[in-house]
Amino acid sequence: MMSQHRNTGVTETPAAEAVQAPEAEERRAPNLIDEQHILDAAYELLLAVGMRRMTMADIARAADVSRATLYRRWRNVREVVATLMTREWTTLANAELDVTSGTARERLVGGVVRLVRASRDNRMLRKIIEVDPEFLLPYLLHRRGTNTTRQLELIEHGIRLGIADGSIRDGDVAARAESVLLTAWSFALTGPAMAEAPGQLDAIDDQLHELLERYLAP
């Protein structure tokens, strides 16, 4: 999902340290440890201190596992947070885009607007933007991550359904899905900077809804 070889400013415990950790440090057999339990602990830690101040040792302590166990699954904090992001946005996308009523265009447009709102309100994203915004830059400027690929797949599926039921005009499905996602990102990340008064984000989301409706309509 991402390159892990450049210096990110995140304090890390060397992997060699984990290799040398005594077996007694293991609290449970590695294959019996639920990965979601570790991610839940990392999530709460991230909300408390931010990514930059987290270390692998901190995560291990919070999850009550050894550093050796942690390093068997992830190489560093960035990889843990990347996995968290994938889990969080997969859950959001599946929930907000899973609608069965209305035309395919209505379902897709409504789902994308709801996903934008849910992303903007997400505690983890807000913490990263507030404390560690540079973590997001590679995915915004340089490469496509797992979340991007998954969201594009969901949008493409919605567009194909819309073409099939006549509610979305025919055309290049992949290119149109990219345009929808790029638009959604801009409203999710930049929308709060445009909202100068309470409730203005609702009006901004109404504009997003209208924009997508007009773009996709036959």
Buried (B, 14 or more C-beta within 10 A) or exposed (E): BBEEEEEBEBBBBEBEBBEEBEEEEBEEEEEEBEEEEBBBBBBEBBEEBBBBBBBBBBBBBBBEBBBBBBBEBBBBBBBBBBBBBBBBBBEBBEEBBEBEEEBBBBBBBBBBBBBBBBBBEBEBBBBBBEBBEEBBEBBEEEEEBBBBEBBBEBBBBBBBBBBEEEBBBEEEBEEBBBBBBEBBBEBBBEBBEEBEEEEEBEEBBEEBBEBBBEBBEE
